[in-house]
Amino acid sequence: MHPLRTIWSHQSLQALNQAWHQAALANSLPPDLLTRSVAILKALQKYTTHPAAQVALQRAQQQIEQHLSDHRATPSVLDIPPAAQYVPWFDPRFPYPATATDLALDAEWKKQLKAQRDQPYQRLQLALSKLPYRLAYQEAILALRAIVRRNTSDKDQALRLLYWLAASASFLESSHATPAGDLIIAALAGSTLQQLPIQYSTLGTQHLSLLTPTDIKNLEQHFGLATQHATLAAQQVQAWQRYQEQLTQLHATK
């Protein structure tokens, strides 16, 4: 190889190594892409004889593998149910550090959401930050559908979270319509909703309005057929009645 080409190749590898490392540290690359990157780096090492290039490739591989190891050791945005750090309303300290005003669907949030249309993980985080608004639930589920379509290693978690969100959203409905997000916040503690037991086998899919036929097909293929179908309100009667009483009182004071 020509000396200048060797220098250029080495510099390119160093730049690529640095870019990979910075992207990994910033959590801007999904784990499945990092896993494929490791496989590519291993393959490149088989066809590289230049010592400096070998070192650069090995270093990049080690850094990405370390990031993947750290990633698996920490909670994922797909944890079931969503962690309070991603859903301010679920934090037992709410309305601290967030407030009900912070959860409102302002223009800036909608602008950020539009910019992340093709980035489902970032879109999911943005959507979860605004629960329990109905639009936030819908956007979170749209992001999860995109992740499921990619058929990555996150598919199982994505389907579990998609189901959990659809089920928990169904609990928030009243006998007439889904209340506005600010009313839900005033009537129900998010931590209460987060702790409700939700079981796919007994809750089923027929009474979850946010699920599409494709969602149901994916869930049944992945987790099997539910043994029965019920509403979450019917399964959690006391909690749902308390929630409805609070809604009634709030409507009466308006």
Summary of the structure (lengths in Angstrom):
residues: 254
radius of gyration: 22.9
end to end distance: 79.2
largest distance: 82.2
contacts: 733
relative contact order: 0.09
helix: 67%
strand: 0%
